[in-house]
Amino acid sequence: MNPVQSKALRFVVMMGVVSLFADWAYEGARSITGPYLAMLGANGTMVGIIAGFGELAGYGLRLASGYISEKTEKFWPITLLGYFIQMLAVPLLALAGNWQVAALLIVAERMGKAIRNPPKSVMLAHAGEVMGQGWAFGINEALDQLGACAGPLMVAAVLAHKGDYKTALLMLLIPAVMTMALIVVARLLYPRPEDLHAKHMPDLQSKGLPRRFWVYLAGAAFVAAGFPDFALMSYHWGKTGVVSSTLIPVSYALAMGASGLGSLIFGKLFDRQGLRILIPLTLVTILSVPLAFMGGMAGAFLGCMLWGLGMGVHESIIPAAVAAMGSPDRRASAYGIFTAGYGVAWFLGSAILGLCYDTSLPALISFSLITECVAVFFLWHVSKA
């Protein structure tokens, strides 16, 4: 490994540690969002809409964040702002007196992630130029998901001891503070991540994004539409008693563990095989839905792990693939456009899945399976391009 690659790896690991503590905080909260909203009086439809709207706001705002990042090149200030909003919203959930206030904070947390995601992805992509995009994003996602395991397990421990959602949420202030301290350190150590790669890549697509990008976006949108949010799954388990309130965050931790392992392995495979790796993985992970909603406790845990694997694969491969589909100077906009479309699809799909849940579980499962199969068609097409 040459000095440039070594420096790029250190930057990726540093940002991964930031992600570890950030996920510790916000994934800890997300592990109990469903039952917490139910405790505050929300029904299944509202849980689906809140989760979906949070993703819509979170992904849609990335369009503006990406555009502003690209035009101003203020990658670090925008990243810091996003982390501050996100880490403030998480512990404030403990103070929510009703589901409406909790919903606003859930959306605020997603918006904070949206603000910091495109500039952060661009900075990681600079490191990926010299160490492989799939490997760079895979390492970051693996550390990310290590924190996503720790957060739910902390919440589960608090619930087992106190049985109090608000206390569990308040405890997440600790990793939130650690996140802010570490991101400031990262800013001081690596003020110009764009200097990590030795040479600027040729600008072959500076006037627009290739057709392949739009086909890939269509496939990812169908994946998002058919993928239920964990909030809806955990709402179902809490309502039916399939999984106890203490074990719900544990199941989320298992999902995040599968996500982290998948992102590390398949991020590396992406560098070797390209987008075709997504096709068998999507087909396998769609089994998570019938297992999670109709498989009993054992099915719920297995389905949750497959769901986590799917999340990890797409969280690592999606940004890596987008980085390779356009010129470096268009990456921020590409991330913004891509994730905005992804978020709209997630919102619409989550709203439909929530409505289906309140009327018919077979309808929910059918909608999910059909949309994921359509996604496979687009992913197959783009893998051939």
C-alpha positions in Angstrom: 0.0 0.0 0.0 1.5 3.3 -1.1 1.4 6.5 1.1 -1.6 7.9 -0.8 -3.6 4.7 -0.3 -2.6 4.6 3.3 -3.7 8.2 3.9 -7.0 7.5 2.1 -7.6 4.4 4.3 -7.0 6.3 7.5 -9.5 8.9 6.4 -12.1 6.3 5.6 -11.6 4.6 8.9 -11.8 7.9 10.7 -15.1 8.7 9.0 -16.2 5.2 9.8 -15.6 5.7 13.5 -17.7 8.9 13.3 -20.4 6.9 11.6 -20.1 4.2 14.3 -21.1 6.6 17.1 -23.7 8.4 14.9 -25.4 5.1 14.2 -25.1 4.2 17.9 -27.3 7.2 18.6 -29.8 7.3 15.8 -30.1 3.6 15.1 -30.6 3.0 18.8 -33.6 5.4 18.6 -34.9 3.8 15.3 -34.9 0.4 16.9 -37.8 1.4 19.1 -39.5 3.9 16.9 -42.5 1.6 16.1 -43.4 0.6 19.6 -42.6 4.1 20.9 -45.0 5.7 18.4 -47.6 3.1 19.3 -47.2 3.9 23.0 -47.8 7.6 22.1 -51.0 6.7 20.3 -50.1 6.2 16.6 -51.7 3.5 14.5 -50.1 1.3 11.8 -51.0 3.6 8.9 -49.5 6.6 10.7 -46.3 4.6 11.6 -45.9 3.8 7.9 -46.5 7.3 6.8 -44.2 8.8 9.5 -41.4 6.4 8.6 -41.9 7.0 4.9 -42.2 10.8 5.2 -39.0 10.8 7.3 -37.2 9.0 4.5 -38.8 11.3 1.9 -37.6 14.4 3.7 -34.3 12.7 4.4 -33.6 11.6 0.9 -35.4 14.6 -0.9 -33.4 17.2 1.0 -30.2 15.5 -0.3 -31.1 17.0 -3.7 -30.6 20.5 -2.3 -27.7 19.5 -0.1 -25.9 17.9 -3.1 -26.5 20.9 -5.3 -25.3 23.4 -2.7 -22.3 21.2 -1.8 -21.3 21.0 -5.5 -21.7 24.7 -6.1 -20.0 26.0 -3.0 -17.6 23.2 -2.4 -18.2 23.7 1.4 -18.2 20.0 2.0 -17.1 20.1 5.6 -19.4 22.9 6.9 -22.5 21.3 5.4 -21.4 17.9 6.8 -21.0 19.4 10.3 -24.4 21.1 10.1 -26.1 17.9 9.2 -24.5 15.9 12.1 -25.4 18.7 14.6 -29.1 18.6 13.6 -29.3 14.8 13.6 -27.5 14.3 16.9 -29.7 17.0 18.6 -33.0 15.4 17.4 -32.2 11.9 18.8 -32.1 12.6 22.6 -34.9 15.2 22.3 -37.2 12.3 21.4 -37.1 11.4 25.1 -39.0 14.6 25.8 -41.8 14.1 23.2 -45.2 14.2 24.9 -47.3 12.9 22.0 -46.8 11.0 18.7 -47.0 14.3 16.7 -44.0 15.8 18.4 -42.1 12.5 18.1 -42.9 12.4 14.4 -41.4 15.9 13.9 -38.2 14.9 15.7 -38.0 11.6 13.6 -38.3 13.7 10.5 -35.7 16.2 11.8 -33.3 13.4 12.5 -33.7 12.2 8.9 -33.2 15.7 7.6 -30.0 16.0 9.5 -28.7 12.9 7.8 -29.9 14.2 4.5 -27.9 17.4 4.9 -24.6 15.7 5.7 -24.9 12.7 3.4 -24.0 14.0 -0.1 -20.9 16.0 1.0 -19.8 13.2 3.2 -20.2 10.7 0.3 -18.3 13.0 -2.0 -15.4 13.1 0.5 -15.4 9.3 0.8 -15.5 9.0 -3.0 -12.2 11.0 -3.2 -10.6 8.3 -1.0 -12.3 5.6 -3.1 -10.4 6.9 -6.2 -7.2 5.3 -4.9 -8.5 2.3 -2.8 -11.7 1.2 -4.7 -15.1 2.8 -4.3 -16.8 -0.4 -3.1 -14.0 -1.0 -0.5 -14.1 2.6 0.7 -17.9 2.6 1.2 -17.9 -0.9 2.4 -15.4 -0.2 5.3 -17.4 3.0 6.2 -20.7 1.1 6.2 -19.2 -1.8 8.2 -18.1 0.5 11.0 -21.4 2.4 10.6 -23.3 -0.8 11.3 -21.1 -1.8 14.2 -22.5 1.3 15.9 -26.0 0.3 14.6 -25.6 -2.9 16.6 -24.3 -1.1 19.8 -27.2 1.4 19.9 -30.1 -1.1 19.9 -28.3 -3.3 22.4 -27.8 -0.3 24.7 -31.5 0.4 24.3 -32.4 -3.2 25.0 -30.3 -3.2 28.2 -32.0 -0.1 29.4 -35.4 -1.5 28.7 -34.5 -4.7 30.4 -33.5 -2.8 33.5 -36.0 0.1 33.6 -38.6 -0.8 31.0 -38.7 2.9 30.0 -38.5 4.1 26.4 -37.7 7.7 27.4 -34.8 6.7 29.6 -33.4 4.6 26.8 -33.6 7.5 24.3 -32.0 9.9 26.8 -29.0 7.6 27.2 -28.3 8.0 23.5 -27.1 11.5 24.3 -23.7 9.9 25.1 -22.9 8.6 21.6 -24.4 11.7 20.1 -21.9 13.9 22.0 -19.1 11.5 20.9 -20.1 11.9 17.3 -19.9 15.6 17.4 -16.5 15.5 19.1 -15.1 13.1 16.5 -16.4 14.8 13.4 -14.7 18.0 14.6 -11.4 16.1 15.0 -11.9 14.6 11.5 -12.3 18.1 10.1 -9.1 19.2 11.7 -7.1 16.2 10.6 -8.4 16.1 7.0 -9.4 19.6 6.0 -9.1 18.8 2.2 -10.2 15.2 1.4 -10.2 16.1 -2.3 -6.4 16.1 -2.1 -6.4 12.4 -1.1 -6.2 11.1 -4.6 -3.1 11.8 -6.6 -4.7 12.8 -9.9 -8.0 14.3 -10.8 -10.0 11.9 -13.0 -10.8 13.0 -16.5 -14.2 14.8 -16.8 -16.0 12.7 -19.4 -19.6 13.4 -18.3 -19.5 16.9 -17.0 -22.6 18.1 -19.0 -24.9 15.5 -17.7 -25.5 12.1 -16.1 -25.4 9.0 -18.3 -28.5 6.9 -19.2 -27.2 4.1 -17.0 -27.5 6.4 -14.0 -31.3 6.9 -14.6 -31.9 3.2 -15.2 -30.1 2.4 -12.0 -32.2 5.0 -10.2 -35.4 3.3 -11.5 -34.3 0.0 -10.1 -33.2 1.4 -6.7 -36.6 3.2 -6.5 -38.5 0.0 -6.8 -36.2 -1.6 -4.2 -37.0 1.3 -1.9 -40.8 1.1 -2.5 -41.1 -2.5 -1.6 -38.8 -2.5 1.4 -40.7 -2.0 4.6 -39.2 0.3 7.3 -38.2 -1.4 10.5 -40.7 0.9 12.3 -43.6 -1.0 10.6 -42.1 -4.4 11.3 -41.4 -3.6 15.0 -44.9 -2.0 15.3 -46.3 -5.4 14.1 -44.3 -7.4 16.5 -45.2 -5.2 19.4 -48.9 -5.2 18.5 -49.1 -9.0 18.1 -46.6 -9.9 20.8 -44.6 -12.0 18.4 -41.4 -10.3 19.7 -41.2 -8.8 23.2 -40.4 -5.1 23.7 -37.0 -6.0 25.1 -36.1 -8.2 22.2 -37.2 -5.8 19.5 -34.1 -3.6 19.7 -32.0 -6.9 19.9 -33.5 -8.0 16.6 -32.6 -4.6 15.2 -29.0 -5.1 16.4 -28.9 -8.4 14.6 -30.1 -6.8 11.4 -27.5 -4.1 11.7 -24.8 -6.8 12.2 -25.9 -8.6 9.1 -25.9 -5.2 7.3 -22.4 -4.4 8.3 -21.0 -7.8 7.4 -22.9 -7.6 4.0 -21.6 -4.1 3.2 -18.0 -5.1 3.9 -18.1 -8.3 1.8 -20.3 -7.1 -1.0 -18.6 -3.7 -1.2 -15.4 -5.5 -2.1 -17.2 -7.8 -4.5 -18.7 -4.8 -6.2 -15.2 -3.5 -7.1 -14.6 -6.9 -8.9 -18.0 -7.8 -10.4 -19.9 -4.6 -10.7 -23.7 -4.1 -10.3 -24.6 -7.7 -11.3 -23.9 -8.6 -7.7 -27.1 -6.8 -6.7 -29.4 -9.2 -8.6 -29.0 -12.4 -6.5 -28.8 -10.3 -3.3 -32.1 -8.5 -4.0 -33.8 -11.9 -4.8 -32.6 -13.3 -1.5 -33.5 -10.3 0.7 -37.1 -10.1 -0.6 -37.8 -13.2 1.5 -37.4 -10.9 4.6 -41.0 -9.6 4.2 -43.1 -12.8 4.5 -40.8 -14.1 7.2 -41.0 -10.9 9.2 -44.7 -10.5 9.1 -46.0 -14.1 9.0 -43.2 -16.3 10.2 -43.6 -16.2 14.0 -40.8 -15.3 16.3 -38.2 -17.4 14.5 -39.3 -16.0 11.2 -39.2 -12.5 12.6 -35.5 -12.8 13.5 -34.5 -14.5 10.3 -36.5 -12.0 8.3 -34.9 -9.1 10.2 -31.4 -10.4 9.4 -32.2 -10.7 5.7 -33.7 -7.2 5.9 -30.5 -5.9 7.4 -28.4 -7.7 4.8 -30.5 -5.9 2.1 -30.0 -2.5 3.8 -26.3 -3.0 4.1 -25.8 -4.1 0.5 -27.7 -1.1 -0.9 -26.2 1.4 1.6 -22.6 0.4 0.5 -23.1 -0.4 -3.2 -25.5 2.4 -4.1 -23.0 5.3 -3.3 -20.1 3.3 -4.7 -22.0 2.8 -8.0 -23.2 6.4 -8.3 -19.6 7.5 -7.8 -18.6 5.5 -10.9 -21.5 6.8 -13.1 -20.4 10.4 -13.6 -17.5 12.8 -13.4 -16.0 13.8 -10.0 -17.4 17.4 -10.4 -21.0 16.1 -10.7 -20.9 13.6 -7.8 -22.6 15.8 -5.2 -25.5 16.5 -7.6 -25.6 12.9 -8.6 -25.9 11.8 -5.0 -28.6 14.4 -4.4 -30.7 13.5 -7.5 -30.3 9.8 -6.8 -31.2 9.9 -3.2 -34.1 12.3 -3.8 -35.7 9.8 -6.2 -34.9 7.0 -3.8 -36.6 8.9 -0.9 -39.8 9.7 -2.9 -40.1 6.0 -3.7 -39.5 5.0 -0.1 -42.2 7.4 1.1 -44.8 6.2 -1.4 -43.9 2.6 -0.7 -44.0 3.0 3.1 -47.4 4.8 2.9 -48.8 2.0 0.8 -47.3 -0.7 3.0 -48.8 1.0 6.1 -52.2 1.1 4.5 -51.9 -2.5 3.5 -50.9 -3.5 7.0 -54.1 -2.0 8.5 -56.2 -4.0 5.9 -54.4 -7.1 4.7 -51.0 -8.7 5.4 -51.2 -10.7 2.2 -51.6 -7.5 0.3 -48.6 -6.0 2.0 -46.5 -9.0 1.2 -47.7 -9.1 -2.4 -46.9 -5.5 -3.0 -43.4 -5.9 -1.6 -42.6 -9.0 -3.6 -43.9 -7.5 -6.9 -42.0 -4.2 -6.6 -38.7 -6.0 -5.7 -39.1 -8.3 -8.7 -39.6 -5.2 -10.9 -36.5 -3.8 -9.4 -34.5 -6.9 -10.4 -35.5 -6.3 -14.0 -34.0 -2.8 -14.0 -30.9 -3.9 -12.1 -30.3 -6.7 -14.6 -30.6 -4.2 -17.4 -28.2 -1.7 -16.0 -25.7 -4.5 -15.1 -25.5 -5.3 -18.9 -24.9 -1.7 -19.9 
